[in-house]
Amino acid sequence: MKRDIEKNYTKKQFVEKLRRLADSIENDKRFSIQIAGKKVVVPKNAVINIEHEKEGKNEEVEFQIKWINGKKTNI
């Protein structure tokens, strides 16, 4: 099943989620978050990267967390 959802948050909500994520990463624990009504569990060995995109005057910074379900490796 393909899913591609983008959700806007207030600054306060975004900061709270980032703090929980940072704590999970720092403590080598999985992270769980509910997005648009669906609980998503990010494994502790997920790959983390930061991406910058620029198209004309539009710019974007994305903090990405990637993993393959059912895999015990980092990719």
N, C-alpha and C positions, 0 to 999 in steps of 0.2 A: 504494500500500500504506500503510495507516494503522498507526502504531506509537505507543504511549504507555507508556513504561516508567519506573519510578521505582526508583532503586537507592540503598541506604544505604551510606555509607563511614565508616571510622574518621575521627577528627579529622585524623590525620596524612595519610591518603590524600586527604581533601578539601582540605587546605592545599596539598599537592603539586600537585593538579590546578588549584586557583585560581592558584597561582604561575605554572604553565605558561601558563594562559589569559591572565593579566595580562601576562606577557612577550610573548606573541603579539600582544595588542592594542597594547601600547606600541611594539612594533617593526613594526607594520603588516603582520603575517604571518598566514597562515591557521593554524587550530588544529585538531589532530586528537586524538580521544579514542575509546577503545573502551568501549562501554556494552552490557552484557549480550551480549557476544560479537560485536557489530557495530561496525565502525570508522565513525566519523562525522567528516567533514571540514567544519569551519566556515570559510567564506570570510572573508577579511580585511575585507570591506565589509559584514558582517552588522550588523544593527541590535541594539543592546544596551539593555536597560531593566531597571529594578528595580520589582517589583510588591509591594504589601502587601495582604493579604486578611485580613479579620476576620469571623468568623461565630460569634456567641455568645462563649464563652470561648476559642475556638480562633483563633490568629493564625498567619500565614504570611508569610514574606518570600521572594520568588523572584527570582533573578538570571536573566534570560532573554536568550537570544541567538536572533534570528530572521533567516531568509533564505528566499529562493525559489530552488530549484535551477535552475541554468542562467541566472540573471539576473546581469548585470554592474552593476546599480544597488544602492543602499542599501536598497531595499525589496523 
